[in-house]
């Protein structure tokens, strides 16, 4: 078990709280074995998987997508640079689309700040090209109460 780390050691080396490591494990993102004393022991290779998870989460990738991507990799060794390249390509198109949508939102957001009312006639965010006007008079975009 000398090539294995305790959950505390993994938390310290990865910068991820123990509770998060337990959560990742419950979701099948990382894996541990049990020592003879029934304590969790993580292979050192899990540190790289945790690093990949952290990078992907920071990029806004959903845990389910991270799980799907990691599930095709072997669990018994460290992720290679080539494997990381393949993983990151899976997410690149989605990230580029998200960046484009956020950039458009950022560029349109300034038009709303000045008006203060989010006018349904002119708001490019809520009613682009006044499409709601074709549906008749009255409010069309009432948000449900939470």
N, C-alpha and C positions, 0 to 999 in steps of 0.2 A: 504493500500500500504506500510505498515511499514516493511513487510517481503520482500520487493523489493528494488533493488538498482538502482541508476541512471547509465547511461552508463559511466559517469566519475568515479563513485565509483567502478564499475566493472573493468574498465581499471586500476585504481590504485591498487586494490586488486589482480588482476590477472597478472599484469605486461604486459598486451597486449594493444597496442594503440587503441584508439577509432575507428580509421579507420579500423583496423583489426577486431574489434568486429562487425562493420557494415558489413564487408565482410563475416565473419562467419555467420552472420544472413541471409545475402542475399543467401548464399549457403545452408541454412537450418540446419546448424550445431548447432546453439543456437537459442533461441527464447525469445522474449520480449513481453510485453503487453504495452498498452498506458495508461498513467495517464489521469485524467480528463482534464489536460492542454495539452494533446497530446504529452507528452514526453515519450521516451522509459523508461520502467522499467523492470529490469531483476529479476526473482526469484533468491534467494541466491543459489539455487541448480545449476544454470548455471555456477557458479565458478568451480564446480567439473568437469562439461562437458568441460569447457575451459582448465582446467588442463589436462584432458585426451587428448584433441586435441593437446595441446602443446607437450606432451610426445610422442604421435603418430607421429607428424610431425618431431620431433627430431630424431625419429627412421627411418625416411624416408618413412613413410606410406603416400600414396596419399590422398588428401582431399576427393576424391570420395569414397575411401575405408573407411575412417573415418566416412563419412556421412552414408554409408551403415551400419556400425557397430552401430553407435549411433541411427539410425532410429528404431531399435528394442527395445530401452529402453524407459521407461516412461519419459515424459517431466516434470512431476509435482513433482519430488522429486530428491534427490541427488543419484548419482550412488553408489551402494554398492560395497564392496570389492569383493563379489562373482560375480557381474556383470562385474567388471573390469577384474577379472580372466578369465571369458569367452571371453571378448573382446580380451585380450592379446593373448589367445590361437589361435584366428583366424589369428593373424599376425605372430605367432612364426615361422611357417614353411617357410614363405616368407623371414623373416629376416635371418633365418639360411642359406637359399639358397644364399641370397645376401652376407652374411658374407663369405661363402665358395668361391663365385666368386671373391670377393674383395681380399681375402687372396691369391688366386691363382694368381691374377693379380699382387699383391704386390710382391709375390715371383718370378714372371717372369720378373718384371720390371727392375731389376738389370742387366739382360742380355742385355737390350737395351741401357742403359745409357753409357756403355763402347764403343759400336760400333759407336754410333753417326749417323748412316745412316739408321737404320731400314731396313736392308738388307732383300729383299723379299725372298732370298734363305734360310736364317737361322732364321728369326725373329719368335719366338714362339708366339708372340701376333698377328701379321698381317698375317703370313703364316705358321702355324704349320705343320710340316712334309712336307713342300714344296708342298702343294696341288695345289698351283697356277702353278707350273712347269708343271703339267700334262695338263694344258690348252694351252700350247704353249709359244712361246717367247713374250717378251714385258711386259709392265706394266699392271697389273690386278687390282690394288687397288688405282686408282686415285680418290681422294676425289672431290666431286662436289664443284664448287666455290660458296661461299655464298655472 
